[in-house]
Amino acid sequence: MNIQSIIKISVFCFAFGNLSAQNPWPTTTETAKPWTRWWWMGNAVDEEGLNQQLTTLNKAGFGGVEIVPIYGAKGFENQYINYLSPEWMKMLQFTTNKAKSLNMGVDMAVGTGWPIGGPQVDEEDAATKMMVQTYMISSGEKFSGKIALKDEKQKNLKTIKLDIVTAYSEKNEAVVLTDKISNDGSLNWKPDSGKWTIYAVFTGKTLQKVKRAAPGGEGFTLDHFSPDATKDYLKTFDQAFGNSNYGIRSFFNDSYEVYNADWTPHFKDEFKKRRGYDLSPYIKYLVSNEENEITSRIKSDYRETLSELILNNFTKNFTSWAHSKNSKNTNQAHGSPGNLLDLYAAVDIPESETFGSSIFEIPGLRRDSADVQKSDIPDFNMLKFASSAANITGKQLISNETFTWLTEHFKTSWSQAKPEVEQVFLSGINHVFYHGTTYTPADVPFPGWLFYASVNFVPENSLWPHLTGLNSYVARTQSVLQSGKSDNELLMYWPIYDQWASPKGKDVTFKVHNVEKWLQPAPMYENLTKLNKMGYSLDMISDKMIGESESENRKIQIAEGGSSYQVLIIPELTYLPETTLINILKLVQNGASVIFQNEPKDIPGYFEIEKRRATLKSLWAQIPFQNQGGNMKIATFGKGKIVLNSDVEKGLEYLKIKGEKLTETGLKFVRRQFDGGKYYFIVNHTAKEISQFIPINDTGNQTVIMNPENGDFGVAETQNNSVRIQLKSGQSLILKINETTDRSIPKWEYIEKTDFPINLNQNWQLTFKEGGPELPKSRNLKKLEPWTNFSQDPLTQSFSGTGVYTTELNLKNKKADDYLLKFDKLYESAKVIVNGQEAGIVWSIPFEINIGKYLKKGKNTISIEVCNLMANRIRYMDQNKIQWRNYHEINFVNIDYKAFDASNWKVQPSGLDGQIQLFPLYYSK
């Protein structure tokens, strides 16, 4: 190579430093990109439409789709395709082939609508419930009635059977009479004395059918507790798929919303096998709500049995079946009457769900009370059940059904979506599925086909042109959060037996929608919330997981490839199985550290109570606690330590476990570890700007700041294990802590000085680019204002689409290092074009963008393409009674599940308002 070539290369590298620097961002795969739930309404799809929509989704930055067939649109019945029919499988094959050509993935639900079920679920395999009838009989009487089920809805069913008959005296004496019943229901028994109440338990059916089912998917809901029902159900997919998986990455099962399913045909036998005693003499207590010890213990055993049945008979079989197809499976465990942690751990991709709108302190973030769910606010700790199971067992992906009912229809901006998805990321989730996208044939007019509970991630959405802003942000963030593995230091035991011991009701379902009843009142929840605010990172752990754990080098690890933890915390509880205490002491013996908030009071369940209770007490008595003062007791047990203190913080302090002090500023974070360092995803959801050095437990040898909104990066300024950051309210960043130093990476550009802003309070031209129902006329504006201000023009009131604000700026000099264009009020997002070059999309708070590299001294042309909400156009359509919602089943409802009608809505402000300012910026040198 000659000297001239060397000089040219040197000059190029100097001028374009970031191009020659090693890019610290992980590779953005299709998995790192956001995916979307893809509803096939009536399965009315064709190759042309599938090709068009997949291509459009790909260009918008989606990495994959999740097919969920649902009810169809009226008038298109002749285009419906039966689920799993040969024609449907042909459409599926086309979809996966096309997606593969676009480097996209495809998942699909194992059923239509939800919960799973369908025509293959016959009466025997249908969801089952316990039906109890009582009868009175006195001594000397012959029972003249019949022990037979009286429920009219069940009378024509062939699978109804009598499971248990037990009589109870006034003194609570129990006599099992099941074998005293003739085939015709006659009772062959008379009491010797007193009055008796007879409890008869029948195996009945819930009769629930699949909600929102698609053609070919209608039928009974599945009995999740029966292994035969699960296997029978999946045989239908074996017949349709044969030996192929048709290119499906993962088979998906939606949330458990099976109502009143609390029994299964062989429950009595399963109970005896698993709990060690016959349930028959205790039926009275199972159906009672009396608050007494025996009721609590019987119900605890009953609920534990349901949990084991859904885990072993449905979830594990579902996973094995998916693997037999060389695919993965995805499961939403929430809502189940089972231990969520164990259920999530038993699948490849655990999936949680956000439902409703969270409350954030971010100034300017819209959250109108009329447009959000009144009761459903996503709970951060609820999300952690899925991520905990994945982190502990070493699963790479944790997914989330994101944005369900985030706001009222047609009123969700991408700026509202950002903090909501950040909350999901902070919980440890790293693979989001938007809720969602509806397939629409090309000839269906605006707004196309829509699903009743979703944020509409559809091309017909007037905000669609700027969706790449949100999607690229999610993709960069997830590329980091899918790297390495979780770096949480604490494990929090879930005392599920305290909840199973409740004397109220029968089955206990752990739902997203009632966390205020089962999760938030628990001492565990208080600990999770408090420790999170103190900068600790936690995962939850079950009894089963504790039994599978090992302790080595003072760390607790459950599975190879899973995270390892420094401390196990046992929150305040009443019931702890003696077997779990045995497993905890084994961990401590081998070097683990454990904190108990209190001494366990008792063992759960009814079997051999006194023997098991004595074992628990004996084990506890073997712990050589020493008083340390201030209610602190410490024990060295083998190689490890046990701390007994109601104040977990003091226990962690004694064990020298430090949280991240950065949370004292109000910042939130989630941390990942990789070979050679760690990642921190940090978010500012406070109301203030944070510009300071923040403490980090380990800053390594080099800390790189990475901006997930635009991909910028640079080496951070550090001092004394602190990193200098500048984060405005609503912003986020990623820190990459490296054990080695890469000198090719440039320094991060900190803003050291801001000059007085240039106010763009001048003439603007407003034109309209695309949208409807019609394009309003162009205008010359003397000042910036929303196009909806022109109320005398009805087209501006009904328009949803893109308006373009254009002006000229005379920049007398260009001495600053950069220039920040800042919007006062933006309804709702904008693409900024400077001198014909696209500077980027402004879609999230704070509404600002750096445009210095596109400006020049002298005359500059600035165009701002603003997209508004769909709301005004929908309002116009409803006011003019233009038919656009016409679906079978639920048709279309508003956020309160009432008939949707936008005709009385106020016009939503659209465009630009207030001031636009250009701030000269000067960076540190």
N, C-alpha and C positions, 0 to 999 in steps of 0.2 A: 504494500500500500504506500503511495507517495505522500509527501508531507502536506500537499494541498488537500488531499482527502481527509487526512487526520485533522487538519484545521477545521474543515467543513463539519465533520462529525462533532468536534468539540464545541463549536459554536451552536450547533443544533441542540445538543444536550444541555448547554447552559441556558439557552432561550426557552426550552420546553422541559424544565426540570422534572415536572410530574410525569412526563411521558417516559423519561429514562429511569424514574424511581420505581422500585419494586412495589407493586400495588398490594396493599395490605388486605384488601377485601377478598373474602373467600369467593370461589366460583359460584355464580348464580345459576343453579340448576332449575329444572322445571318444578322440583319439589319446593325449592325456596320461594318461588313465585306464589302469589295467592292463587287458590283454586276457588271454584264457585259451585254451589249446588245448582244443578241444572234440571229444572222441572220439565218433563215431557207431558204436556196436558193432553190427556186422551191418547197418548202415544201417537199423536197425529204428526209424525215426522216423515220427512223424505230426504233423499240423498242430496238434493240441491240445497235444501234449507240447512241440513246438518253441515254441509261443506261451508256454506256462507257464514253460519254463526260461529263455528269453530275458528274459522279464519279471522273473523272480527274479534273474538275473544283473545286469540293469540296476539293480534296487533295491539290490543289494549294492555297486554302484559300478564295475562293469566297463564298459569302453568298447567292447569288441568281442570277437569269437570267431574262432578259427581252426579250421575244420572239417578233421578228419583221420579218415576212415573206417578202422575196424579190424575184426578178427574179432568174431564175435557170441557172444551168450549161448545156451547150450543150452536147448531147449524153446521158443525163439521163432523158429524157422526159417521158419515161415509168415508172419512179419512182415518178413523180410529183403527189402531192395530192392537190386537190382543197381546197382552204381556206374555213374553216367552214363546210366542208362536214362531214358526219358521220365518215369517216376514219380520217379526220384531228382532229376532236374532240376526237377520240380514242387516237391519238398520244398525244394530249394535256393532257388528263386524265392520261396517262402513265407518262408523264413528271412531272405533279404536284405530283403524288403519289410517284415517285422516289425521287423527290426533298424533299418531306416531310420526307422520310425515312433518308435523309442525313442532316436534319435540314437546308434545303435551302428554299428560297422563289421563287415564279414565278410570274412575271408580264407579260402582253402581250399588244401589240398595238391593238387599235380598227381599224384595217385596215392593208393593206400591203403597203410597200413602204411609200410614203408620198406625199403631205398631204392627209388627210383621204378622202376616196371616194371609189367607187367600182361599181360593177354591179347593186347594189340596188339603186344607185343614178340615177333616171330617169331624163329626160330633165327638168322637172319642178323643181326638187330638186337640180339641178346642179348649180355650182357657177355662179353668175349673174353679168352682168356689164351694166352700163349706156351707151347707144349709142345715140349720138346727131347728127342730120343732120340740116343744115340751108338752108333756101330758101329766095329769095328776091321777094318782091311784092311792087308795087307802087299804089298810089291812082288812082281810075278809072279803074284799071285792074281787070280782073277776073283771079284768079289763075288756070291755065290750067293743072298744073302737079298733081301728086299724093303724098300725105304725106305717104310714104311707105319706109321701110328699104331697102337700096340698097346693103347692105353687102352680097356678094355671099356666104360666109361661113354660114350665118344665114338663108338663104332663105328657106331651107327645114325644119327648126325647127317649131314646132307647138305652142310653148309657147311664141313666140315673140309677144309683144303687145305694142301699143302706149300708153305711160303714160301721157305725158304732151306736150301741144303745146302752145307756147307763142310767141307773136309778139312784137317787140320793134321798136319804131320810132327813127328817128334821134335825137330826144330830150330825148331819153331813157324812153318814155312813154311805159308802158307795158299793153298788152291786152291778157288775157288768152283765148285761142281758143280751148281748148281740146274738148269742147262739140260742136264745129263747124265742126268737122271732120266726114264725112260719113264713113260707113263701107268699102267703096271702096277706101278711102283715099282722097276723094274730100274735098276741103276747101270751106265752105259756109260762106265766109266773104270777104269783100272788105274794105280797109282803105278809110277814107274820104279825107285824104290829106297826102302828103309826101311819102317818101320811108320807107319801113319797112323790118326788118329782122325777119324771123320766125325761132324759135328754136323748133325742135321736139325731144322729149326724148323717146327713145324706151327701153323696157326691153329686153336686149340681153343676150347671154350666152358667158362665157369666152372660153368654149370648152376645157378647160384644163383637162387633164386626170391624174390619179395617176402616179407619177414618181416611177420607180423601182418596179412596182407592181409584186406580186407573182401570180401564177396560181389561178384563182378564185377570184382575188382581183382587176382585171382590170375594169376601168370605169371612169366616170366623177368625178371630185372633188366636194365636198359638198358645198352648199350655207350655210355658217356659220351664216348668218344673219336671216335665216328663222327658226322659231320654228318647223314648220311642216317638213321641210327637215331634221332637227336633229332627230326628233322623228321617222320619216320614216326610217332613216339610222339605228338607233339603234334597230328597230324591227327585223332586220335580225339576230342580236346577240341574241335577245330574243328567236327566233325560234331555233337557234343552241344550246343555253345554257339551255333553259327551265327554271326551277326553281333553277338551280344550278349555282354556279360560277366556277365550275370545279377546285377549289383550287387556283384560281387567287387572289393574294393579292391586286394588283392594275391594273386597266386598263389605258393604256398610250396613249396620243395623242401627236404626234410630232409637231415640230415648224410649225407655220403658214407660208406656202409658196404658198399661193393662189394668182396668178398673175392677176391683172386687175379686181378683184372682188370688185366693188364699189357701188353696187345697190342690191336690192332685190325686188320681185314683189310688195310688199305692202309698199315700202319705203316711198312714198308720204304720206300715211295715218299715218305711224309711226312718220314721221317727224312732222306733224301737232299736233299729240297727245302729243309729247314730248317737242317740241319747242314752241308751242302755236300759230303758224301762218302757212299759206299755202306757200309751197316752190315754187309753180308754177310761180308766177310773177318774181322770182329771178333766174331762170335757167341760164340766160345770165351770171350772176356773178359767178355762180357755175362752169361754164366751162371756164371762163376767167382767164387769168393770170395777169390782170391789177392790179397794186398796188394802191388800193384805199380802203377806210374804209368799204364800203358796201360789197366789194368782201371778205375782211378779215372776216367780221362778218357772212356772209352767209356760208362761208366755215367752220368757227369754229362751227357753229350750225350743219352743215352737218356731220362733223367729230365726234362731240360729239354724234350724233345720231347713227352713225356706231358703236361707242364704246359701247353704251348701248345695241345695238342689239346683238353684238357678246357676250357680257357678259350675258344678260338675255336669249337669244334664243338658244345659243350654250353651253357656259361654265357651267352655272347653271343647264341646263338640263342634260348635260353630268355627272355632279356630282350627281344629283338626281338618274340618271339611275344606276350609279355604286353602289350607296348605296342600291338601290333596289335589287342588287345582293349580298348584304352583303360584298361588296368589297370597296376598296378605288379607287380614280382616281389620275392620274399624268398628268400634262399638261405643255407643253412648250408654254408660251404666246408670247414669242418674235416673232417679225415679224407681229404681229397683228395690225390692224388699230384701236386699243383700248387702254385704260389706262391699262398698264401692271400691275400696282400694284393691281388694282381691279380684273383683270383677274386671277392673281396668287392667290389672297386671296380667290377666289371662288372655289378652288379645295383643295383636301386633301394634295397632295404633289406637291408644285410648283417646276418646273424643268427649270434650265437655261442650257446654252451650252457654252463650250469653243471650239473655232475654230482657229487653228493656233498655233503659238509658241510665248511665251513671251520672253522679253529680261531681263536677270538677270546679275548681276555683279560678279557672283560666278566664281572665277578663275578655269579654266580647264573644265568648262561646255561647251560642244560642241554645236554650233549653226551655222552650215554652211549655208551661204546665198543661195546656190543652192538647199538646202534641206528643205527650209521653205517657207511658203506662203509669197509673197511679200507684200501683203496689210493687211492680217488678223492677227492682234495681239490681243489676248484676253484682254478685258477691264475690269478692276477690278470693276469699278462702275456699269458697265452693269450687272455684276453678282449679285449686291446687290438689284436689283429689286425683284428677287425671294426671297432672304433671308429677305428683309424688310417686304414683305407681310406676310411671315410665322412668323417672330418674332412678328409683331404687332398683328396678329390674333391668336397666340398661337399654331401654328402647330409644331409638334415635328421634322418632317423631311423636309429637303430642298435638292432636288437632283440636279445632274448636269450630263449632257452628256459630259464626260471628254475625252480629247486627240484627238478630231476629227482633222485629218490632222496635228498632232503635228509635224511630219517631213515627208520627203519622205518615201515611202514604204521601209520597211526592214532596215531602218537606225535609228530606235528609240531605245535608251538604257533606262533601268530603271532609270539610273541617270538623264536622261533628263526629265523623267516623274515626279520625286519627287518635284522639285520646282514648276512645273506647277500645280500639285494637291494641293500643299501647298497654292498657290495663291487662289485656289478655297475655301479651308478651311478658309483662312483669310477673305474672303468675307462673311462668315457666313453660308456657305453651309456645310452639314454634312452627305451626303448620295450620294456617287459618283457611277456612272455607267460608266464603261470603254467602250470605242468605239474602238474595241469591239471584239467579238468572232464569227466566222462563223462555223456553223455545217458542218462537213465533214464526209462522209461515210468512213468506215475503209479501204476500198480497193482503195481509191483515193491516188495516190502517192504524195510525197512532191511537192509543199508546201501546198497541200490540197486546199480546196475552200477558197477564200478570198474576202472580200468586198473592194471596190475601195477607200474608204476614211478613213480607220481605221489604228490605231496602232494594229498590229496583236497579240492579246492576245489568241493565239492558241497553242496547244501542239506541233505543227510542228515548232514553232518559236525556233530557237537555244538558245534563252535566257530563255526559259520556265523553266529549272531546278532552276533558281534563282528568279523566280517571287514571291515566298513566302516571300522574303525579302521585296519587295514593298508592298505586300498584308498585311503582318502582321503589317507593319508600318501604313498603312491606317486604319486597323481595330482598332489598339490601339488608334489612334488619333480620329477616329469617335466615339469610345466608350465614349470618354470624351465630344466631341462636340454634342453628342446626349443626354447628361445628363443635367438635370436642364433646364434652358432657357437662352436666350440671355441676356447680361448685357450691352446693348448699352444705352447711356444716352441722346442722342440727336435725334430729329426728324427733317428731312429736307423736306419741302413741295416741291412737284413736280409741277411747274407752267405749266401744260400741255396746258393751253389755249394760252399761248404765242406761242407754236408750232402749235396748231390748227389754229391760226389766220394767218398763212402764206398764202399769196395770190397765191402762186405757186401750181400747181397740184390740184388733187381732194383729194383722200384718203391719209392719212399719216400713213405709217407703220413703227413701231419702231423695226428695225432689228438689229441683232448682227453684220451684215456685213457693216452697214453704220453709225456707232456711230459717226464718224467724221462729219457727216452732221447734226444729230439731237441732240446728247447728249453732245459731247465734247465742242461745242461752247456755251452751255448754262451757265449762271452765277451759276446755281445750281451745275454744274459739277466742276467748279473752287472751290466752297466752299467745296464740298465733298472731293476733292483731298487735299486741303490745310489743312482742319481740321483733316483728317485722318493722315497726316504727323505730325500734332501737338499732336497726341495721343488721339484724341476724337473718340468715337465709335458712328456711326450714322446709322439710318434707314430712308428710304424715306416714305412719307405719301401722300395719295391722298385727294382730296376734299371729296370724299365719306367717307373715313376713319375719317377725321376730324369731319364730321357730326355725326359719331358714337362714338366719343371719350367722355370720362368723365375725370374730374379733381378732384383728392382727395389727401389730404396730400401733395399738391404742385407737384404731379406727374400726368402725362397724361397717360391714359390707354384706349385702344380701345376695347379689348375683354378680358373676363375672361380667365385667363391662359396665356394671352399675356404679353409681356414686358411692363414695365412702364417707362416713360421718364421724364427727368428733364426740358427740354427746347424744344420748337417748333421754328424752324427757317424758316422764310419766305424769300427766297432769292430775289435778285433783279428781278422785274417782271414789266410787263405792265398791264396785265389783272388779276383781281381777282373777282370771283363772289361775289355779295353782300351777298349771302347765306353763302358762306364760311367765310366771315368776321364776320357775325353774330355768326357762330359756334365758331370761334376763340375767340371772345369776351366773349362768355359764358364760355369757358374754363378758360380764365383769371379771369373772375368774381369769379370763384370757386377756384382760387389759382394758376393757371398755370403761367409759365413765357414764354413769346414770344419775339423773336427778329425779327424785320422787317429791311431789308436792305434799303428799300425805301418805300415811300408812294405809294400804288397802284394807278395807273393812271386812270384805267377805268375798266368797266365791260365787259365781253366777250359777243358775240352773238348779235342778231338783235331785239329780242322781247322786246317791251316797253323800249327802250334804255334810254330815258330821265328819266323815273320813276326809273328805277333800278340804273342808274348813280347817281341820286340824293340821293337814299338810301345809296349807297356806300359812297358818300361824307359826308352825315349826320352822318353816323356811325363813320367815321374817325374823324370828328370834335368833337365827344363826348369824345374822348380820351384826358385826361388832361395832355398833354406832358409838361414837364418842361425842359428848357435848362440846360445841365450840362457842356457846353463848349466842344470844340473840336468836333463839329458836333454830339454830343451825346445828345439824348433826352430820358427822362425817364418818364413813367407814372405809377402811382399806380391806378389800376382799379379793384375795388372790393377787393378780397383777393390776387390778383396776380399782376404781373408787365409786362409792355410792354417796350421794348427797341427799339429805332429807331436809327440805326447807320449803315453806309455802311460797317464798319469794324466789322464783326461778332465776331472776336477774342476779341475785346474790350467789346462787349456786354456780352460775356461769362465771361470775367474777372469781369465785374460789378456784374454779377449774382453769382459770386464765384463758377463757374463750372470749374473744373480743368481736363485737359487732362492728360494722362499718359506720364510722362517725359521720359520713357524708349525709346520712338521713337527718341529722340535726338541722340541716339547712332546709329540710322539706323535700329534698330530692328523693326519687324512688329509683331502684336499680334491680337488675337481675344479673347474675354472674355465671360465666361459663369458664371451664378450664380446657386447655388444649396442650398438646406437646410443645413445651417451650413458652408457655405463658397463660394469660387469662384475658377474657373479654368482660367488660362491664357495659351493659346497656342502661343508660341513665336518662331519666325523663324529668322535666320540670313541669309538674302539674300544680305548682303553687301560683299565687297571684302576682308574684314579684319576679324581677330579673335577678339572676344569681350570677355575679361576676366576681370570682374570688378563687383562692386556692382551696380545694376541698381535700380532706384527708382520704387516703386509700390505704388499706391494710398492707398492700405490697405493690410498690410502683415498679419493681423489677429494674432492669438496666435501661429500658427505653419505653416510654409511653407514647402511643400514637393516638391522636384524636381522629375519629372518622365520623363524617356527617352523613347519616342515612338518607337525608332528604335529597342531596345532590351528589353524593359520592366523593366529596372533597376529603382530603386527609393531610396530616402533617404531624411532626413530632411536637409533643406538648412540652410546656415549661413545667418543671417539677422542682420541688424543694421540700426536704424533710418529710418524705412520704406523703406529699400533697401534690395535687395536679391543678394547674390553673385552668379554669373553664369560664366560658361566657355563654350563658343560656338564658334566653328570654322565656317568659311564661308561654307554655305550649310547645317549646322546642325540646329536642332530644339529641343525644350524641352517643357514640360508642368509644370506649377506651380499649385499646389493645395493649396489654401489658406484656412486653417481651423480655425474656431472660437474656437475649442477645441484642446487639445494636446493629441496625441497618443504616449506614451513613448515606445511602442514596435517597432516603426519604427526606423531603424538605421540612423546614420548620412550619408549624401551624401559624397561621396569620391571625394574631390577636389585634383587636381594634384598640388602639391607644388614644385616639383623638377623633372627635366628630366635629366638623365645622357646622356653621349655621346652615340650615337646610334651604334648598331652592324650592320655593312653593310653586307648583304648577297650576296656579289660579289664573288661568288664561282661557282663551277660546279653545273649544274642542269640537270636533265633528263626530257625530254619532250616526253610524250606519248599522244595518242589520244584515247578518251574513247567512244564517240558516235557522230554521225553526218554524213555528206555526202557532195558530192556524194560518196567519198571514204575516208577511214581513211588514212591520211599521215603516213609515216613511223616514227618510234621513233628516237629520236636524243639525243646525249649527248652535252650539251651546256657549253662552257667555261664562258659564261656570259649570263645574261638574255636578251632575245630579242624576239620580236613577231615572231610567226611562219610564218607570211606573208613576213618576211625578206628573206626567202629562195626561191627567185624567180625562181631558177633553177628547183625547184620541183613544177610542175603545180598543184599537189594535194593540196599544202599549199595555193595556190592562190584561189582555188575554194571551199575550205572547210569551212563549217559552222557547228559548233557543240561545243564539249567540248575538250579542250586540258589540260593535267595535267602536271604541273611543280612540280618536286619533288627534294628536297635536304635534306642534313643532317646538323644539327647545333650542335656544341659542346659548351654547356653553362657551362663555368668554375665554375660559382657560380650562385646562384639564391637568391640574397639579396633584390632585388627591390620588391615593393608591387605588381607590375603588369608589363606587357610588352605589348607595343603597336606595332603591325605590320603595317607598313605604306608603301603603294604602290606609286611609282612615277607616272607611267602611266599604266592604266589598261583598256584593250579593250575586254569586256565591264564590266563584273562582275565576281565574283569568290566565290567559296566555299573553306574555309580554313580548312584543316584537320591536326591536330597536334598529333603526336603519336597515330594515328588511331582514334582520337576523333574529331568529328565535332565541330569546334570553332564558326562557323557562316558564314553568307553570306556577302560579301563586294559588295555592289551594288550602293552606292551613294557617292557623294563628301562630305567630304574628304574620299578618299579610304583608310580606316584604320580599324583595329579591335584589341580589347584587347584579348590576348591569354595567359596571365600569368598563369592562373589556369590549363592550359593543358601542360605547359612546365615542365621540370625536369632538375635537375643538371646533366650535362654530355651530352650524345648523345640524340638528338631529331630529329625526322623525320617530315618534313613539306611538305605537298602536297597542291597545289593550283590548283583547278579545274576551269579553265577559260572558259566562254562561250562568243562567239563572235556574231556579227550580222548575219542575214540571207543574207545580201547583196551580199557577195562573191559567194555564191552558186547560187543565182538568176542571177548574172552576167554571171556565167558559163553556165547556162541553156539558157539564151538569146543568148550568143555567139555561142552556139551549136544548136540553133534553136529547143530546146526541148520544145514542146508545154505544157504550164501549165496554160495559161489563155485562156479560151474559154467559155465565158458567153453570154447569151442573154442580150439585152438592152445595157447598157453602156460598157459592157465587162470590160476593165481594163484601167485606166488612171493614169498618174503621178500627182504630186502635182499641176502642172499647167493645169490640165485637158486636156493634150495631150496624144496621144497613148503612153503607157508605153513601155520603152525599156532600159534595164540595160546593154546592151552589150558594151557600151562605158564608163561605170563607171570605176573609178580608184579602184584598190583593197583597201578595207578598212583594216587598220591595225588591227591585231587580236592577242591577248595574252598579255604578260607582256613586259614592256619596262622600261628602266631607272634602278633606284635602288629600292631595297626593303630593308627597314631598320627596325631594332627592337630597340625600345626605352625603356629603363628601366624607370619606373614611380614610384614616391614616393608620397603617399597621405598624406593629413593633418591628424594629429592625434587628 
